Amino acid sequence: YITFSDYMLFWNLISSIGSLATIMFTFMLTFLIIETMISKKKIIFHIKNNNTEWMFNIPNMTHTFIENNMNFYK
């Protein structure tokens, strides 16, 4: 086995805490996704359809539609 010096034990502890937090948050995210799919709550807001990607459900080809220009002046 490789022996670590004392300052490496601190970083090992930090790494272990980080991996435990990652596992915990992964379980929480999985639970939230499953709970959302099971509960089937109503959507309380609607997305505005003023964007062409939302209107056609696909990304538009570049320069095929009239694009709004944004001008910045100093």
Legacy VTK file of the C-alpha trace (Angstrom):
# vtk DataFile Version 3.0
C-alpha trace
ASCII
DATASET POLYDATA
POINTS 74 float
0.000 0.000 0.000
1.012 3.575 -0.581
1.597 5.569 2.567
0.354 9.149 2.584
1.878 11.967 4.500
-0.217 13.902 7.003
-1.269 16.679 4.628
-2.635 14.141 2.132
-5.054 12.781 4.762
-6.848 16.144 4.840
-7.412 16.070 1.075
-8.553 12.452 1.326
-11.170 13.540 3.880
-12.319 16.414 1.632
-12.587 14.020 -1.315
-14.598 11.531 0.740
-17.023 14.227 1.894
-17.416 15.413 -1.694
-18.149 11.921 -2.975
-20.744 11.362 -0.236
-22.403 14.680 -1.098
-22.443 13.729 -4.782
-24.113 10.401 -4.028
-26.668 12.085 -1.747
-27.549 14.753 -4.329
-27.816 12.113 -7.059
-30.370 10.232 -4.968
-32.233 13.472 -4.273
-32.355 14.353 -7.975
-33.554 10.853 -8.856
-36.270 11.079 -6.203
-37.393 14.495 -7.455
-37.603 13.305 -11.055
-39.583 10.182 -10.104
-41.869 12.162 -7.777
-42.533 14.729 -10.504
-43.426 12.032 -13.016
-45.745 10.270 -10.556
-47.566 13.333 -9.162
-48.597 14.781 -12.580
-49.187 18.277 -11.235
-50.594 20.971 -13.488
-48.262 23.469 -15.080
-48.762 26.852 -13.440
-47.174 28.923 -16.209
-47.013 28.850 -19.982
-44.031 29.555 -22.195
-44.582 32.417 -24.610
-44.488 31.353 -28.247
-42.683 34.405 -29.585
-39.534 32.430 -30.341
-39.400 30.454 -33.604
-37.850 27.435 -31.891
-40.887 27.163 -29.607
-43.349 27.714 -32.461
-41.986 24.955 -34.716
-40.491 22.657 -32.035
-37.225 22.471 -33.986
-34.243 24.809 -34.172
-34.498 27.088 -37.170
-31.863 27.160 -39.868
-29.523 30.124 -39.673
-30.743 33.198 -41.574
-33.945 31.593 -42.824
-36.280 33.824 -40.827
-36.250 37.534 -40.164
-34.044 37.969 -37.148
-34.380 40.732 -34.631
-31.226 42.788 -34.513
-29.850 44.066 -31.252
-27.858 47.255 -31.590
-25.672 48.449 -28.779
-24.580 52.064 -28.713
-22.017 53.638 -26.426
LINES 1 75
74 0 1 2 3 4 5 6 7 8 9 10 11 12 13 14 15 16 17 18 19 20 21 22 23 24 25 26 27 28 29 30 31 32 33 34 35 36 37 38 39 40 41 42 43 44 45 46 47 48 49 50 51 52 53 54 55 56 57 58 59 60 61 62 63 64 65 66 67 68 69 70 71 72 73
